[in-house]
Amino acid sequence: MDAAKQEAIDRATKCFGELIAGEFERIERVRQDGAPKNYANLDHITIGILPGDGIGPTIVKQAVRVIECLLDDQIASGRVEIRPIDGLTIERRAELGESLPQDVLDAALECDVLLKGPLTTPRPGDPWPNMVSANSLLRRGLDLFVGMRPIRMPDQGIDWTFFRENIEGEYIWGDKGIQVNDDLAVDFKVCTLPGTERLARMALNYARDNGKSTVTVITKANIVKHADGNFQKIICDVAEREYPEITVQTRLVDATAAKLMDPEFNKDFQVIVLPNLYGDIVTDVAAEHQGGLGSAASANLGSQHALFEAIHGTAPTLVEQGLADWANPCSVIRAAGLLVGHIGFPERRALLEDALDICCTTEQRVVMGFGDGPTSADFTDYLIETIEGL
């Protein structure tokens, strides 16, 4: 082997060793994580608002109106506070050269829960520096280790709740892969025992608390033997030890993506657990079947903090065409409903879901983004009227 290749190997080996050392330190921090916060016991709950980029400020404004409607008594009494957090726009991040400015993270850490609009993650060809995803950094900074996404299609008998591992997998070292030389680049996939166990318990607790009998684990464990194989085994082991009343079944991610809407294939789907990358993809596919990315929401959950968001992007084309006011706010409004349920008001979240079913399904009062129908604000006016009438 020539000297240049040996030097590249040595450099890559050193980088990999440093990554592994850092991961051992993170594992110890995970093991020391405290008991989950009990919102019912809190005298004061702070909801932080991160408007986001593109259409984010428009649709988040409507979602805040819905929160104010659902929690009007709690806000009036001072138990719930809604606190805007500025400074996370792509313009400011680019100016500072920071994907997640420290002052924004500090402000987020002072809140109990957060509602966030979509954020720009620069791609090659964009007019922004090639910065790391602020979404990923928020999840890591707040230790939001679970991405929960509900998918409901009542007319097809579908009521699924996805639990995506939110920190590890392919994304944890997404910006730390190794360019060994011009011929070889390597990225990584990470699975840890404590990280997967805490995901398993959150999903299995949800199943137990909501009367679900089956949890489905989706991997590519037949090929990705260690990371995916361990992920599947850990969840099955936790279920067998601690949740004997719940049946755990396994599926392969490629078959799941292909047959997601096949009634024979999905007949036992209730709570679905996936590693990070597969969860990102499969939940987007499921959202498209539900009615598009604009119809679905996501909860990012940790033991001390939680963040709720739309699952779609910033829709820069709508902004460029002057159509931001016609952006569909349903995804972030559903996220607001998840937030309300998470802090101790599940019956008010259910009220919102009933109202959304009426507005979106029965009466089909949807916002299409073409500038020739109801605006986001018009839709929210009618949604609030519907909530108040139920």
C-alpha positions as CSV (number, residue, x, y, z in Angstrom):
1,M,0.0,0.0,0.0
2,D,1.4,3.4,-0.9
3,A,2.1,6.1,1.7
4,A,-0.8,8.3,0.6
5,K,-3.4,5.6,1.2
6,Q,-1.8,4.6,4.5
7,E,-1.9,8.3,5.6
8,A,-5.6,8.5,4.6
9,I,-6.4,5.3,6.6
10,D,-4.5,6.6,9.7
11,R,-6.3,9.9,9.5
12,A,-9.7,8.2,9.1
13,T,-9.0,5.8,12.0
14,K,-8.1,8.7,14.3
15,C,-11.3,10.5,13.4
16,F,-13.4,7.4,14.0
17,G,-11.8,6.8,17.3
18,E,-12.7,10.3,18.4
19,L,-16.3,9.8,17.4
20,I,-16.5,6.5,19.3
21,A,-15.0,8.2,22.4
22,G,-17.6,11.0,22.2
23,E,-20.4,8.4,21.9
24,F,-19.4,6.6,25.0
25,E,-19.6,9.9,26.9
26,R,-23.1,10.5,25.5
27,I,-24.2,7.0,26.5
28,E,-23.4,7.8,30.1
29,R,-25.4,11.0,29.9
30,V,-28.4,9.1,28.6
31,R,-28.1,6.6,31.4
32,Q,-28.2,9.4,33.9
33,D,-31.4,11.0,32.4
34,G,-34.0,11.9,35.0
35,A,-37.6,10.9,35.4
36,P,-40.0,12.3,32.8
37,K,-41.6,15.7,33.6
38,N,-45.1,15.4,34.9
39,Y,-47.0,18.4,33.5
40,A,-50.0,17.8,35.7
41,N,-47.8,18.8,38.7
42,L,-46.5,22.0,37.2
43,D,-47.9,25.3,38.5
44,H,-46.6,27.1,35.4
45,I,-46.1,25.9,31.9
46,T,-44.2,27.9,29.3
47,I,-44.9,27.3,25.6
48,G,-42.1,28.7,23.4
49,I,-42.9,29.8,19.8
50,L,-40.3,29.4,17.1
51,P,-41.9,30.8,13.9
52,G,-39.4,29.4,11.4
53,D,-38.7,30.3,7.8
54,G,-40.7,30.7,4.6
55,I,-44.4,30.1,5.3
56,G,-43.5,29.3,8.9
57,P,-44.5,32.6,10.5
58,T,-47.8,32.7,8.6
59,I,-49.0,29.2,9.6
60,V,-47.5,29.3,13.2
61,K,-49.5,32.5,13.8
62,Q,-52.7,30.6,13.1
63,A,-51.6,27.6,15.3
64,V,-51.0,30.0,18.2
65,R,-54.6,31.3,17.7
66,V,-55.8,27.7,18.1
67,I,-53.7,27.2,21.3
68,E,-55.2,30.4,22.7
69,C,-58.7,29.1,21.9
70,L,-58.1,25.6,23.4
71,L,-56.2,26.9,26.5
72,D,-58.0,30.2,27.1
73,D,-58.8,29.5,30.7
74,Q,-55.2,28.3,31.5
75,I,-53.7,31.4,29.8
76,A,-56.1,33.7,31.6
77,S,-55.2,32.2,35.0
78,G,-51.5,32.6,34.3
79,R,-50.8,28.8,34.5
80,V,-49.9,28.7,30.8
81,E,-47.6,31.3,29.2
82,I,-47.0,31.7,25.5
83,R,-43.5,33.1,24.9
84,P,-42.2,34.1,21.4
85,I,-38.5,33.2,20.6
86,D,-36.8,35.2,17.9
87,G,-33.5,34.7,16.2
88,L,-33.8,31.4,14.4
89,T,-34.3,32.7,10.8
90,I,-32.1,31.4,8.0
91,E,-30.9,35.0,7.5
92,R,-29.6,35.4,11.0
93,R,-28.2,31.9,11.1
94,A,-26.3,32.6,7.9
95,E,-25.1,35.9,9.2
96,L,-23.8,34.4,12.4
97,G,-22.5,31.2,10.7
98,E,-24.3,29.2,13.3
99,S,-27.0,26.6,12.6
100,L,-28.5,27.0,16.1
101,P,-27.4,30.3,17.8
102,Q,-26.7,29.7,21.5
103,D,-29.2,32.4,22.6
104,V,-32.0,30.6,20.8
105,L,-31.1,27.3,22.4
106,D,-30.9,28.9,25.8
107,A,-34.3,30.5,25.4
108,A,-35.7,27.1,24.2
109,L,-34.2,25.4,27.3
110,E,-36.1,27.8,29.5
111,C,-39.5,26.6,28.0
112,D,-41.3,23.4,28.9
113,V,-42.6,22.8,25.4
114,L,-42.1,24.4,22.0
115,L,-44.1,24.9,18.8
116,K,-41.9,25.3,15.8
117,G,-42.5,26.3,12.2
118,P,-40.4,24.7,9.4
119,L,-36.7,25.8,9.1
120,T,-34.5,26.1,6.0
121,T,-31.8,23.5,5.9
122,P,-29.4,24.6,3.1
123,R,-28.8,22.3,0.2
124,P,-26.2,22.5,-2.6
125,G,-27.1,25.3,-4.9
126,D,-29.0,27.3,-2.2
127,P,-27.9,30.9,-1.6
128,W,-27.0,30.0,2.0
129,P,-23.9,28.5,3.7
130,N,-23.9,24.7,3.8
131,M,-24.9,24.5,7.5
132,V,-26.0,21.6,9.6
133,S,-29.8,21.1,10.1
134,A,-31.0,23.3,12.9
135,N,-33.8,20.8,13.4
136,S,-31.3,18.1,14.3
137,L,-29.4,20.4,16.6
138,L,-32.6,21.4,18.5
139,R,-33.4,17.7,19.0
140,R,-29.9,17.0,20.3
141,G,-29.7,20.2,22.4
142,L,-33.1,19.5,24.1
143,D,-32.5,15.7,24.1
144,L,-35.7,15.0,22.2
145,F,-35.1,11.4,21.5
146,V,-38.5,10.4,20.1
147,G,-40.3,11.7,17.1
148,M,-44.0,10.8,17.4
149,R,-46.2,11.1,14.4
150,P,-49.9,10.1,14.4
151,I,-51.6,9.2,11.1
152,R,-55.4,8.9,11.0
153,M,-57.6,7.9,8.1
154,P,-60.9,7.1,9.8
155,D,-62.6,6.1,6.5
156,Q,-60.0,3.3,6.2
157,G,-59.9,2.3,9.8
158,I,-56.3,3.6,10.1
159,D,-55.2,5.0,13.4
160,W,-51.4,4.7,13.6
161,T,-48.8,6.3,15.9
162,F,-45.2,6.2,14.7
163,F,-42.3,6.4,17.1
164,R,-39.1,7.4,15.3
165,E,-35.8,7.3,17.1
166,N,-34.8,10.9,16.8
167,I,-31.1,11.3,17.6
168,E,-29.1,8.2,16.7
169,G,-29.1,6.2,13.5
170,E,-27.7,7.8,10.4
171,Y,-28.3,11.4,11.5
172,I,-26.3,11.6,14.8
173,W,-23.0,11.9,12.9
174,G,-24.6,13.4,9.8
175,D,-22.0,16.1,9.6
176,K,-19.1,14.0,10.9
177,G,-18.6,11.4,8.2
178,I,-15.1,10.8,6.9
179,Q,-13.9,11.8,3.5
180,V,-11.0,9.3,3.5
181,N,-9.7,10.4,0.1
182,D,-11.1,11.5,-3.3
183,D,-12.1,7.9,-3.9
184,L,-13.8,7.1,-0.6
185,A,-16.3,8.7,1.7
186,V,-17.8,7.0,4.7
187,D,-20.9,7.9,6.8
188,F,-22.1,6.0,9.9
189,K,-25.2,4.5,11.6
190,V,-25.3,4.4,15.4
191,C,-27.5,2.3,17.7
192,T,-27.0,2.3,21.5
193,L,-28.6,0.2,24.1
194,P,-29.8,3.0,26.4
195,G,-30.9,5.1,23.5
196,T,-33.0,2.3,22.1
197,E,-34.4,1.2,25.5
198,R,-35.8,4.6,26.3
199,L,-37.4,4.8,22.8
200,A,-38.9,1.3,23.4
201,R,-40.3,2.3,26.8
202,M,-41.9,5.4,25.5
203,A,-43.6,3.6,22.6
204,L,-44.6,0.6,24.8
205,N,-46.0,2.9,27.5
206,Y,-48.0,4.8,24.9
207,A,-49.4,1.5,23.7
208,R,-50.3,0.4,27.2
209,D,-51.8,3.7,28.2
210,N,-53.9,3.9,25.0
211,G,-55.2,0.3,24.9
212,K,-53.1,-0.8,22.0
213,S,-52.1,-4.5,21.8
214,T,-49.5,-4.5,19.0
215,V,-46.2,-2.7,18.5
216,T,-44.5,-3.2,15.1
217,V,-40.7,-2.7,14.8
218,I,-39.5,-1.8,11.3
219,T,-35.9,-2.3,10.3
220,K,-33.6,-3.7,7.6
221,A,-32.1,-6.1,10.2
222,N,-31.7,-8.9,7.6
223,I,-29.0,-6.8,5.9
224,V,-27.8,-4.2,8.5
225,K,-27.0,-6.9,11.0
226,H,-25.6,-4.9,13.9
227,A,-27.3,-1.5,14.1
228,D,-30.7,-2.6,12.9
229,G,-30.3,-6.1,14.4
230,N,-29.6,-4.6,17.9
231,F,-32.4,-2.1,17.5
232,Q,-35.0,-4.8,16.8
233,K,-33.6,-7.1,19.6
234,I,-33.5,-4.4,22.2
235,I,-37.1,-3.4,21.7
236,C,-38.3,-7.0,21.7
237,D,-36.4,-7.7,24.9
238,V,-37.8,-4.7,26.7
239,A,-41.3,-5.7,25.6
240,E,-40.9,-9.3,26.8
241,R,-39.5,-8.3,30.2
242,E,-41.7,-5.3,31.0
243,Y,-44.8,-5.4,28.7
244,P,-45.9,-9.0,28.4
245,E,-49.4,-8.1,27.4
246,I,-48.2,-6.3,24.2
247,T,-47.4,-8.3,21.1
248,V,-44.3,-7.2,19.2
249,Q,-44.1,-8.0,15.5
250,T,-41.3,-7.1,13.0
251,R,-41.4,-5.9,9.4
252,L,-38.7,-4.9,6.9
253,V,-38.6,-1.3,5.8
254,D,-38.7,-1.9,2.1
255,A,-41.7,-4.1,2.3
256,T,-43.4,-1.6,4.6
257,A,-42.9,1.3,2.2
258,A,-44.2,-0.8,-0.7
259,K,-47.2,-2.3,1.1
260,L,-48.0,0.4,3.6
261,M,-51.6,0.7,2.4
262,D,-52.2,-3.0,1.7
263,P,-55.0,-3.9,4.3
264,E,-53.6,-7.4,4.6
265,F,-50.1,-6.2,5.3
266,N,-51.1,-3.4,7.7
267,K,-54.0,-5.0,9.5
268,D,-52.2,-5.2,12.8
269,F,-50.5,-1.8,12.7
270,Q,-51.2,0.3,15.8
271,V,-47.9,1.6,17.3
272,I,-44.9,1.5,14.9
273,V,-41.3,2.0,16.0
274,L,-38.5,2.8,13.6
275,P,-34.8,3.9,13.5
276,N,-34.1,7.5,12.6
277,L,-33.8,7.5,8.8
278,Y,-36.5,4.9,8.1
279,G,-38.8,6.8,10.4
280,D,-38.2,10.0,8.5
281,I,-39.0,8.4,5.2
282,V,-41.9,6.1,6.1
283,T,-43.8,8.7,8.1
284,D,-43.6,11.1,5.2
285,V,-45.0,8.3,2.9
286,A,-47.8,7.7,5.4
287,A,-48.6,11.4,5.6
288,E,-48.9,11.6,1.8
289,H,-51.5,8.9,2.0
290,Q,-53.3,10.7,4.8
291,G,-53.6,13.8,2.7
292,G,-50.2,15.2,2.1
293,L,-47.3,16.6,4.3
294,G,-49.5,19.6,5.0
295,S,-51.9,17.4,6.9
296,A,-49.6,15.7,9.4
297,A,-47.7,16.8,12.5
298,S,-44.8,15.7,14.6
299,A,-44.0,15.6,18.3
300,N,-40.4,15.5,19.4
301,L,-40.3,14.2,22.9
302,G,-37.7,14.0,25.7
303,S,-37.9,13.5,29.4
304,Q,-37.7,17.3,30.2
305,H,-38.7,19.1,27.0
306,A,-40.9,18.5,24.0
307,L,-41.1,20.2,20.6
308,F,-44.1,20.1,18.2
309,E,-43.9,21.0,14.5
310,A,-45.3,20.6,11.0
311,I,-43.5,17.9,9.0
312,H,-43.4,19.8,5.7
313,G,-40.8,22.3,4.6
314,T,-40.7,26.1,4.2
315,A,-42.4,26.2,0.8
316,P,-40.2,28.9,-0.7
317,T,-42.1,28.9,-4.0
318,L,-45.2,30.0,-2.2
319,V,-43.3,32.8,-0.6
320,E,-41.7,33.9,-3.9
321,Q,-45.1,34.0,-5.6
322,G,-46.7,36.0,-2.8
323,L,-48.9,33.1,-1.7
324,A,-47.7,32.6,1.9
325,D,-51.0,33.8,3.2
326,W,-52.7,30.9,1.4
327,A,-50.4,28.2,2.9
328,N,-52.2,25.3,4.5
329,P,-51.8,25.6,8.3
330,C,-53.3,22.2,9.2
331,S,-50.0,20.4,9.8
332,V,-48.8,22.9,12.4
333,I,-52.3,23.2,13.9
334,R,-52.3,19.5,14.4
335,A,-48.9,19.9,16.0
336,A,-50.4,22.5,18.3
337,G,-53.1,19.9,19.2
338,L,-50.4,17.3,20.1
339,L,-48.8,20.0,22.3
340,V,-52.0,20.7,24.1
341,G,-52.6,17.0,24.7
342,H,-49.0,16.5,25.9
343,I,-49.2,19.1,28.7
344,G,-52.3,17.4,30.2
345,F,-55.3,18.3,28.1
346,P,-56.0,15.2,25.9
347,E,-59.7,16.0,25.7
348,R,-59.0,19.4,24.2
349,R,-56.7,17.8,21.6
350,A,-59.6,15.4,20.8
351,L,-61.9,18.4,20.4
352,L,-59.5,19.9,17.9
353,E,-59.2,16.7,15.9
354,D,-63.0,16.4,15.7
355,A,-63.2,20.0,14.4
356,L,-60.4,19.3,11.9
357,D,-62.3,16.2,10.7
358,I,-65.4,18.4,10.1
359,C,-63.5,21.2,8.4
360,C,-61.1,19.1,6.3
361,T,-63.0,15.9,5.6
362,T,-66.7,16.5,5.9
363,E,-66.8,20.0,4.5
364,Q,-63.5,19.9,2.7
365,R,-62.6,23.5,3.6
366,V,-59.0,23.1,2.8
367,V,-56.4,25.8,2.0
368,M,-54.8,24.9,-1.4
369,G,-52.2,27.6,-1.7
370,F,-53.4,28.9,-5.1
371,G,-54.4,32.4,-3.9
372,D,-58.0,32.0,-5.1
373,G,-59.7,30.5,-2.0
374,P,-59.7,30.9,1.8
375,T,-56.4,32.1,3.4
376,S,-54.7,30.4,6.3
377,A,-56.4,33.0,8.6
378,D,-59.8,32.3,7.0
379,F,-59.5,28.6,7.6
380,T,-58.5,29.2,11.2
381,D,-61.4,31.5,11.7
382,Y,-63.8,28.8,10.7
383,L,-61.9,26.1,12.6
384,I,-62.2,28.1,15.8
385,E,-65.9,28.7,15.2
386,T,-66.3,24.9,14.8
387,I,-64.3,24.2,18.0
388,E,-66.5,26.7,19.9
389,G,-69.6,25.1,18.5
390,L,-68.8,21.5,19.5
